[in-house]
Amino acid sequence: MNWIIVAGVITVITVVAIVGQRKGWVDFSWNQRRRGGSMTIADEAFNPTRYEAQVEMDRQSILPAPAPLPGDDDKGVYRGTIRIKI
């Protein structure tokens, strides 16, 4: 009888984790692009302010290159002719 309870608890935890991953509530992806390792999940659950601050800091530190302005020199990037085929 005890194994049914344990199996039920494990099933409920698994279903909640899968639904949370699909809904975007938690992120179990473990990618190297994110910093924090295994504590990221704990920070997200128990200290959401710190987690949101870390996400914002990552977003601000990884910015795309600024778009070129019309008055900028080409700096040797565009050599030759440009053909646009329609």
Biopython code that builds the backbone (N, CA, C, O; Angstrom):
import numpy as np
from Bio.PDB.StructureBuilder import StructureBuilder

atoms = [
    (1, "MET", "N", (0.818, -1.191, 0.000)),
    (1, "MET", "CA", (0.000, 0.000, 0.000)),
    (1, "MET", "C", (0.865, 1.261, 0.000)),
    (1, "MET", "O", (0.498, 2.259, -0.619)),
    (2, "ASN", "N", (2.019, 1.225, 0.693)),
    (2, "ASN", "CA", (2.874, 2.393, 0.758)),
    (2, "ASN", "C", (3.485, 2.717, -0.599)),
    (2, "ASN", "O", (3.715, 3.888, -0.903)),
    (3, "TRP", "N", (3.749, 1.722, -1.409)),
    (3, "TRP", "CA", (4.341, 1.985, -2.714)),
    (3, "TRP", "C", (3.371, 2.710, -3.626)),
    (3, "TRP", "O", (3.801, 3.439, -4.520)),
    (4, "ILE", "N", (2.055, 2.529, -3.423)),
    (4, "ILE", "CA", (1.057, 3.248, -4.219)),
    (4, "ILE", "C", (1.102, 4.736, -3.886)),
    (4, "ILE", "O", (0.990, 5.576, -4.778)),
    (5, "ILE", "N", (1.261, 5.059, -2.627)),
    (5, "ILE", "CA", (1.350, 6.460, -2.205)),
    (5, "ILE", "C", (2.612, 7.104, -2.773)),
    (5, "ILE", "O", (2.560, 8.224, -3.282)),
    (6, "VAL", "N", (3.730, 6.415, -2.690)),
    (6, "VAL", "CA", (4.990, 6.941, -3.222)),
    (6, "VAL", "C", (4.886, 7.129, -4.739)),
    (6, "VAL", "O", (5.314, 8.154, -5.270)),
    (7, "ALA", "N", (4.327, 6.156, -5.422)),
    (7, "ALA", "CA", (4.161, 6.267, -6.871)),
    (7, "ALA", "C", (3.219, 7.410, -7.232)),
    (7, "ALA", "O", (3.439, 8.103, -8.225)),
    (8, "GLY", "N", (2.179, 7.611, -6.440)),
    (8, "GLY", "CA", (1.244, 8.715, -6.684)),
    (8, "GLY", "C", (1.901, 10.072, -6.498)),
    (8, "GLY", "O", (1.673, 10.987, -7.289)),
    (9, "VAL", "N", (2.718, 10.210, -5.454)),
    (9, "VAL", "CA", (3.419, 11.472, -5.200)),
    (9, "VAL", "C", (4.415, 11.756, -6.324)),
    (9, "VAL", "O", (4.503, 12.889, -6.797)),
    (10, "ILE", "N", (5.158, 10.750, -6.752)),
    (10, "ILE", "CA", (6.117, 10.925, -7.841)),
    (10, "ILE", "C", (5.390, 11.306, -9.136)),
    (10, "ILE", "O", (5.869, 12.151, -9.892)),
    (11, "THR", "N", (4.245, 10.688, -9.387)),
    (11, "THR", "CA", (3.467, 11.004, -10.588)),
    (11, "THR", "C", (2.956, 12.443, -10.549)),
    (11, "THR", "O", (3.018, 13.147, -11.556)),
    (12, "VAL", "N", (2.460, 12.880, -9.413)),
    (12, "VAL", "CA", (1.959, 14.251, -9.283)),
    (12, "VAL", "C", (3.093, 15.257, -9.467)),
    (12, "VAL", "O", (2.911, 16.265, -10.149)),
    (13, "ILE", "N", (4.245, 15.005, -8.878)),
    (13, "ILE", "CA", (5.392, 15.913, -9.029)),
    (13, "ILE", "C", (5.838, 15.967, -10.484)),
    (13, "ILE", "O", (6.159, 17.041, -10.992)),
    (14, "THR", "N", (5.860, 14.830, -11.156)),
    (14, "THR", "CA", (6.260, 14.789, -12.566)),
    (14, "THR", "C", (5.278, 15.557, -13.443)),
    (14, "THR", "O", (5.688, 16.315, -14.322)),
    (15, "VAL", "N", (3.988, 15.363, -13.207)),
    (15, "VAL", "CA", (2.973, 16.068, -14.007)),
    (15, "VAL", "C", (3.054, 17.569, -13.764)),
    (15, "VAL", "O", (2.958, 18.345, -14.715)),
    (16, "VAL", "N", (3.227, 17.998, -12.525)),
    (16, "VAL", "CA", (3.343, 19.426, -12.223)),
    (16, "VAL", "C", (4.594, 20.009, -12.871)),
    (16, "VAL", "O", (4.557, 21.132, -13.374)),
    (17, "ALA", "N", (5.694, 19.273, -12.868)),
    (17, "ALA", "CA", (6.924, 19.754, -13.503)),
    (17, "ALA", "C", (6.754, 19.887, -15.016)),
    (17, "ALA", "O", (7.207, 20.868, -15.605)),
    (18, "ILE", "N", (6.107, 18.915, -15.642)),
    (18, "ILE", "CA", (5.900, 18.972, -17.092)),
    (18, "ILE", "C", (4.971, 20.126, -17.467)),
    (18, "ILE", "O", (5.240, 20.857, -18.421)),
    (19, "VAL", "N", (3.882, 20.290, -16.722)),
    (19, "VAL", "CA", (2.958, 21.388, -16.998)),
    (19, "VAL", "C", (3.640, 22.726, -16.741)),
    (19, "VAL", "O", (3.453, 23.666, -17.513)),
    (20, "GLY", "N", (4.418, 22.829, -15.685)),
    (20, "GLY", "CA", (5.139, 24.067, -15.396)),
    (20, "GLY", "C", (6.146, 24.413, -16.471)),
    (20, "GLY", "O", (6.314, 25.585, -16.806)),
    (21, "GLN", "N", (6.816, 23.419, -17.015)),
    (21, "GLN", "CA", (7.770, 23.651, -18.109)),
    (21, "GLN", "C", (7.042, 24.131, -19.357)),
    (21, "GLN", "O", (7.499, 25.065, -20.016)),
    (22, "ARG", "N", (5.932, 23.513, -19.687)),
    (22, "ARG", "CA", (5.188, 23.888, -20.897)),
    (22, "ARG", "C", (4.542, 25.267, -20.772)),
    (22, "ARG", "O", (4.479, 26.012, -21.750)),
    (23, "LYS", "N", (4.063, 25.610, -19.577)),
    (23, "LYS", "CA", (3.421, 26.912, -19.370)),
    (23, "LYS", "C", (4.438, 28.036, -19.209)),
    (23, "LYS", "O", (4.080, 29.209, -19.315)),
    (24, "GLY", "N", (5.706, 27.695, -18.955)),
    (24, "GLY", "CA", (6.731, 28.710, -18.785)),
    (24, "GLY", "C", (6.900, 29.169, -17.350)),
    (24, "GLY", "O", (7.554, 30.183, -17.108)),
    (25, "TRP", "N", (6.335, 28.458, -16.399)),
    (25, "TRP", "CA", (6.471, 28.834, -14.999)),
    (25, "TRP", "C", (7.874, 28.564, -14.493)),
    (25, "TRP", "O", (8.411, 29.350, -13.713)),
    (26, "VAL", "N", (8.475, 27.470, -14.923)),
    (26, "VAL", "CA", (9.836, 27.105, -14.532)),
    (26, "VAL", "C", (10.607, 26.701, -15.773)),
    (26, "VAL", "O", (10.020, 26.412, -16.816)),
    (27, "ASP", "N", (11.928, 26.684, -15.653)),
    (27, "ASP", "CA", (12.770, 26.333, -16.787)),
    (27, "ASP", "C", (13.752, 25.258, -16.343)),
    (27, "ASP", "O", (14.654, 25.525, -15.549)),
    (28, "PHE", "N", (13.581, 24.064, -16.847)),
    (28, "PHE", "CA", (14.454, 22.948, -16.517)),
    (28, "PHE", "C", (15.437, 22.650, -17.634)),
    (28, "PHE", "O", (15.903, 21.516, -17.745)),
    (29, "SER", "N", (15.768, 23.631, -18.467)),
    (29, "SER", "CA", (16.527, 23.359, -19.682)),
    (29, "SER", "C", (18.016, 23.121, -19.429)),
    (29, "SER", "O", (18.637, 22.439, -20.244)),
    (30, "TRP", "N", (18.620, 23.618, -18.388)),
    (30, "TRP", "CA", (20.013, 23.389, -18.028)),
    (30, "TRP", "C", (20.989, 23.775, -19.124)),
    (30, "TRP", "O", (22.065, 23.183, -19.213)),
    (31, "ASN", "N", (20.654, 24.745, -19.958)),
    (31, "ASN", "CA", (21.558, 25.185, -21.020)),
    (31, "ASN", "C", (22.743, 25.938, -20.443)),
    (31, "ASN", "O", (22.645, 26.546, -19.377)),
    (32, "GLN", "N", (23.860, 25.895, -21.150)),
    (32, "GLN", "CA", (25.054, 26.599, -20.693)),
    (32, "GLN", "C", (24.930, 28.108, -20.873)),
    (32, "GLN", "O", (25.682, 28.863, -20.258)),
    (33, "ARG", "N", (23.986, 28.562, -21.714)),
    (33, "ARG", "CA", (23.847, 29.988, -21.929)),
    (33, "ARG", "C", (23.306, 30.692, -20.691)),
    (33, "ARG", "O", (23.496, 31.897, -20.524)),
    (34, "ARG", "N", (22.640, 29.948, -19.836)),
    (34, "ARG", "CA", (22.134, 30.538, -18.601)),
    (34, "ARG", "C", (23.110, 30.281, -17.476)),
    (34, "ARG", "O", (23.701, 29.205, -17.383)),
    (35, "ARG", "N", (23.271, 31.264, -16.634)),
    (35, "ARG", "CA", (24.168, 31.110, -15.491)),
    (35, "ARG", "C", (23.366, 30.696, -14.269)),
    (35, "ARG", "O", (22.175, 30.992, -14.182)),
    (36, "GLY", "N", (23.994, 30.023, -13.338)),
    (36, "GLY", "CA", (23.334, 29.706, -12.099)),
    (36, "GLY", "C", (23.336, 28.232, -11.769)),
    (36, "GLY", "O", (23.261, 27.873, -10.594)),
    (37, "GLY", "N", (23.419, 27.372, -12.750)),
    (37, "GLY", "CA", (23.471, 25.949, -12.483)),
    (37, "GLY", "C", (22.187, 25.434, -11.873)),
    (37, "GLY", "O", (21.093, 25.837, -12.269)),
    (38, "SER", "N", (22.324, 24.543, -10.908)),
    (38, "SER", "CA", (21.154, 23.910, -10.318)),
    (38, "SER", "C", (20.408, 24.824, -9.362)),
    (38, "SER", "O", (19.248, 24.559, -9.047)),
    (39, "MET", "N", (21.036, 25.888, -8.894)),
    (39, "MET", "CA", (20.361, 26.789, -7.966)),
    (39, "MET", "C", (19.388, 27.731, -8.673)),
    (39, "MET", "O", (18.634, 28.441, -8.008)),
    (40, "THR", "N", (19.391, 27.751, -9.998)),
    (40, "THR", "CA", (18.485, 28.631, -10.726)),
    (40, "THR", "C", (17.036, 28.264, -10.443)),
    (40, "THR", "O", (16.191, 29.146, -10.291)),
    (41, "ILE", "N", (16.742, 26.979, -10.372)),
    (41, "ILE", "CA", (15.380, 26.542, -10.100)),
    (41, "ILE", "C", (14.976, 26.945, -8.684)),
    (41, "ILE", "O", (13.851, 27.398, -8.467)),
    (42, "ALA", "N", (15.874, 26.787, -7.726)),
    (42, "ALA", "CA", (15.562, 27.171, -6.353)),
    (42, "ALA", "C", (15.375, 28.677, -6.248)),
    (42, "ALA", "O", (14.474, 29.131, -5.542)),
    (43, "ASP", "N", (16.204, 29.466, -6.933)),
    (43, "ASP", "CA", (16.038, 30.920, -6.909)),
    (43, "ASP", "C", (14.722, 31.323, -7.547)),
    (43, "ASP", "O", (14.043, 32.230, -7.067)),
    (44, "GLU", "N", (14.367, 30.654, -8.622)),
    (44, "GLU", "CA", (13.123, 30.995, -9.304)),
    (44, "GLU", "C", (11.916, 30.703, -8.416)),
    (44, "GLU", "O", (10.932, 31.442, -8.447)),
    (45, "ALA", "N", (11.983, 29.643, -7.635)),
    (45, "ALA", "CA", (10.850, 29.257, -6.807)),
    (45, "ALA", "C", (10.794, 30.019, -5.487)),
    (45, "ALA", "O", (9.723, 30.461, -5.072)),
    (46, "PHE", "N", (11.952, 30.179, -4.818)),
    (46, "PHE", "CA", (11.942, 30.715, -3.470)),
    (46, "PHE", "C", (12.403, 32.160, -3.360)),
    (46, "PHE", "O", (12.181, 32.794, -2.329)),
    (47, "ASN", "N", (13.034, 32.693, -4.386)),
    (47, "ASN", "CA", (13.488, 34.074, -4.356)),
    (47, "ASN", "C", (13.295, 34.674, -5.754)),
    (47, "ASN", "O", (14.274, 34.922, -6.457)),
    (48, "PRO", "N", (12.034, 34.910, -6.165)),
    (48, "PRO", "CA", (11.781, 35.350, -7.532)),
    (48, "PRO", "C", (12.359, 36.719, -7.856)),
    (48, "PRO", "O", (12.666, 36.992, -9.017)),
    (49, "THR", "N", (12.517, 37.590, -6.859)),
    (49, "THR", "CA", (13.089, 38.912, -7.122)),
    (49, "THR", "C", (14.529, 38.791, -7.572)),
    (49, "THR", "O", (14.939, 39.468, -8.514)),
    (50, "ARG", "N", (15.300, 37.946, -6.919)),
    (50, "ARG", "CA", (16.697, 37.738, -7.311)),
    (50, "ARG", "C", (16.777, 37.101, -8.694)),
    (50, "ARG", "O", (17.627, 37.469, -9.505)),
    (51, "TYR", "N", (15.900, 36.154, -8.957)),
    (51, "TYR", "CA", (15.892, 35.494, -10.263)),
    (51, "TYR", "C", (15.564, 36.495, -11.366)),
    (51, "TYR", "O", (16.235, 36.514, -12.398)),
    (52, "GLU", "N", (14.542, 37.326, -11.165)),
    (52, "GLU", "CA", (14.180, 38.321, -12.177)),
    (52, "GLU", "C", (15.299, 39.339, -12.376)),
    (52, "GLU", "O", (15.532, 39.787, -13.499)),
    (53, "ALA", "N", (15.999, 39.710, -11.293)),
    (53, "ALA", "CA", (17.125, 40.632, -11.417)),
    (53, "ALA", "C", (18.252, 39.993, -12.222)),
    (53, "ALA", "O", (18.896, 40.673, -13.021)),
    (54, "GLN", "N", (18.502, 38.703, -12.026)),
    (54, "GLN", "CA", (19.531, 38.004, -12.796)),
    (54, "GLN", "C", (19.162, 37.916, -14.270)),
    (54, "GLN", "O", (20.019, 38.089, -15.136)),
    (55, "VAL", "N", (17.901, 37.650, -14.559)),
    (55, "VAL", "CA", (17.447, 37.588, -15.945)),
    (55, "VAL", "C", (17.599, 38.945, -16.610)),
    (55, "VAL", "O", (18.054, 39.025, -17.752)),
    (56, "GLU", "N", (17.226, 40.014, -15.916)),
    (56, "GLU", "CA", (17.364, 41.359, -16.476)),
    (56, "GLU", "C", (18.827, 41.730, -16.675)),
    (56, "GLU", "O", (19.168, 42.365, -17.672)),
    (57, "MET", "N", (19.695, 41.347, -15.748)),
    (57, "MET", "CA", (21.125, 41.631, -15.897)),
    (57, "MET", "C", (21.698, 40.879, -17.096)),
    (57, "MET", "O", (22.504, 41.434, -17.843)),
    (58, "ASP", "N", (21.297, 39.631, -17.287)),
    (58, "ASP", "CA", (21.741, 38.871, -18.459)),
    (58, "ASP", "C", (21.240, 39.512, -19.748)),
    (58, "ASP", "O", (21.970, 39.588, -20.737)),
    (59, "ARG", "N", (19.996, 39.970, -19.732)),
    (59, "ARG", "CA", (19.417, 40.583, -20.922)),
    (59, "ARG", "C", (20.136, 41.889, -21.273)),
    (59, "ARG", "O", (20.336, 42.184, -22.451)),
    (60, "GLN", "N", (20.521, 42.665, -20.271)),
    (60, "GLN", "CA", (21.196, 43.933, -20.536)),
    (60, "GLN", "C", (22.665, 43.748, -20.891)),
    (60, "GLN", "O", (23.227, 44.583, -21.600)),
    (61, "SER", "N", (23.299, 42.687, -20.424)),
    (61, "SER", "CA", (24.712, 42.500, -20.709)),
    (61, "SER", "C", (24.945, 41.875, -22.082)),
    (61, "SER", "O", (26.031, 42.018, -22.645)),
    (62, "ILE", "N", (23.955, 41.190, -22.626)),
    (62, "ILE", "CA", (24.083, 40.572, -23.944)),
    (62, "ILE", "C", (23.202, 41.356, -24.905)),
    (62, "ILE", "O", (22.032, 41.025, -25.099)),
    (63, "LEU", "N", (23.764, 42.386, -25.498)),
    (63, "LEU", "CA", (23.014, 43.231, -26.422)),
    (63, "LEU", "C", (23.496, 43.007, -27.841)),
    (63, "LEU", "O", (24.667, 42.690, -28.053)),
    (64, "PRO", "N", (22.624, 43.163, -28.804)),
    (64, "PRO", "CA", (23.058, 43.038, -30.196)),
    (64, "PRO", "C", (23.892, 44.252, -30.602)),
    (64, "PRO", "O", (23.854, 45.294, -29.947)),
    (65, "ALA", "N", (24.632, 44.103, -31.675)),
    (65, "ALA", "CA", (25.429, 45.212, -32.193)),
    (65, "ALA", "C", (24.491, 46.297, -32.706)),
    (65, "ALA", "O", (23.432, 45.991, -33.254)),
    (66, "PRO", "N", (24.869, 47.563, -32.535)),
    (66, "PRO", "CA", (23.989, 48.633, -32.999)),
    (66, "PRO", "C", (23.882, 48.629, -34.527)),
    (66, "PRO", "O", (24.826, 48.272, -35.232)),
    (67, "ALA", "N", (22.736, 49.024, -35.006)),
    (67, "ALA", "CA", (22.508, 49.071, -36.450)),
    (67, "ALA", "C", (23.317, 50.209, -37.061)),
    (67, "ALA", "O", (23.481, 51.253, -36.430)),
    (68, "PRO", "N", (23.824, 50.024, -38.279)),
    (68, "PRO", "CA", (24.582, 51.106, -38.906)),
    (68, "PRO", "C", (23.674, 52.276, -39.274)),
    (68, "PRO", "O", (22.516, 52.087, -39.646)),
    (69, "LEU", "N", (24.216, 53.477, -39.165)),
    (69, "LEU", "CA", (23.485, 54.689, -39.515)),
    (69, "LEU", "C", (23.822, 55.096, -40.935)),
    (69, "LEU", "O", (24.875, 54.720, -41.450)),
    (70, "PRO", "N", (22.946, 55.859, -41.581)),
    (70, "PRO", "CA", (23.217, 56.245, -42.969)),
    (70, "PRO", "C", (24.498, 57.054, -43.142)),
    (70, "PRO", "O", (25.109, 56.978, -44.208)),
    (71, "GLY", "N", (24.927, 57.811, -42.164)),
    (71, "GLY", "CA", (26.120, 58.637, -42.295)),
    (71, "GLY", "C", (27.413, 57.917, -41.968)),
    (71, "GLY", "O", (28.485, 58.492, -42.156)),
    (72, "ASP", "N", (27.359, 56.688, -41.489)),
    (72, "ASP", "CA", (28.574, 55.950, -41.135)),
    (72, "ASP", "C", (29.337, 55.531, -42.383)),
    (72, "ASP", "O", (28.753, 55.321, -43.446)),
    (73, "ASP", "N", (30.645, 55.414, -42.235)),
    (73, "ASP", "CA", (31.443, 54.877, -43.330)),
    (73, "ASP", "C", (31.166, 53.390, -43.461)),
    (73, "ASP", "O", (30.717, 52.745, -42.513)),
    (74, "ASP", "N", (31.438, 52.848, -44.653)),
    (74, "ASP", "CA", (31.204, 51.423, -44.849)),
    (74, "ASP", "C", (32.301, 50.569, -44.226)),
    (74, "ASP", "O", (32.097, 49.372, -44.025)),
    (75, "LYS", "N", (33.447, 51.144, -43.917)),
    (75, "LYS", "CA", (34.549, 50.463, -43.224)),
    (75, "LYS", "C", (34.966, 49.183, -43.946)),
    (75, "LYS", "O", (35.363, 48.208, -43.308)),
    (76, "GLY", "N", (34.873, 49.188, -45.284)),
    (76, "GLY", "CA", (35.332, 48.047, -46.055)),
    (76, "GLY", "C", (34.391, 46.870, -46.049)),
    (76, "GLY", "O", (34.754, 45.795, -46.526)),
    (77, "VAL", "N", (33.191, 47.038, -45.525)),
    (77, "VAL", "CA", (32.257, 45.924, -45.460)),
    (77, "VAL", "C", (31.616, 45.681, -46.824)),
    (77, "VAL", "O", (31.491, 44.536, -47.258)),
    (78, "TYR", "N", (31.210, 46.759, -47.500)),
    (78, "TYR", "CA", (30.507, 46.643, -48.767)),
    (78, "TYR", "C", (31.466, 46.972, -49.906)),
    (78, "TYR", "O", (31.573, 48.129, -50.310)),
    (79, "ARG", "N", (32.149, 45.988, -50.414)),
    (79, "ARG", "CA", (33.052, 46.160, -51.540)),
    (79, "ARG", "C", (32.381, 45.589, -52.792)),
    (79, "ARG", "O", (31.778, 44.517, -52.752)),
    (80, "GLY", "N", (32.494, 46.305, -53.879)),
    (80, "GLY", "CA", (31.898, 45.816, -55.116)),
    (80, "GLY", "C", (30.477, 46.286, -55.275)),
    (80, "GLY", "O", (30.071, 47.290, -54.690)),
    (81, "THR", "N", (29.723, 45.558, -56.069)),
    (81, "THR", "CA", (28.348, 45.944, -56.344)),
    (81, "THR", "C", (27.381, 45.042, -55.600)),
    (81, "THR", "O", (27.697, 43.920, -55.205)),
    (82, "ILE", "N", (26.209, 45.580, -55.433)),
    (82, "ILE", "CA", (25.149, 44.831, -54.771)),
    (82, "ILE", "C", (24.053, 44.578, -55.796)),
    (82, "ILE", "O", (23.585, 45.511, -56.448)),
    (83, "ARG", "N", (23.651, 43.349, -55.939)),
    (83, "ARG", "CA", (22.591, 42.997, -56.875)),
    (83, "ARG", "C", (21.391, 42.500, -56.101)),
    (83, "ARG", "O", (21.504, 41.638, -55.230)),
    (84, "ILE", "N", (20.257, 43.049, -56.428)),
    (84, "ILE", "CA", (19.010, 42.612, -55.809)),
    (84, "ILE", "C", (18.202, 41.920, -56.889)),
    (84, "ILE", "O", (17.815, 42.543, -57.877)),
    (85, "LYS", "N", (17.949, 40.650, -56.705)),
    (85, "LYS", "CA", (17.175, 39.876, -57.677)),
    (85, "LYS", "C", (15.723, 39.788, -57.195)),
    (85, "LYS", "O", (15.443, 39.457, -56.043)),
    (86, "ILE", "N", (14.832, 40.094, -58.106)),
    (86, "ILE", "CA", (13.416, 40.079, -57.752)),
    (86, "ILE", "C", (12.771, 38.857, -58.400)),
    (86, "ILE", "O", (11.571, 38.635, -58.240)),
]
sb = StructureBuilder()
sb.init_structure("model")
sb.init_model(0)
sb.init_chain("A")
sb.init_seg("    ")
for serial, (resi, resn, name, xyz) in enumerate(atoms, 1):
    if name == "N":
        sb.init_residue(resn, " ", resi, " ")
    sb.init_atom(name, np.array(xyz, "f"), 0.0, 1.0, " ", f" {name:<3s}", serial, name[0])
structure = sb.get_structure()
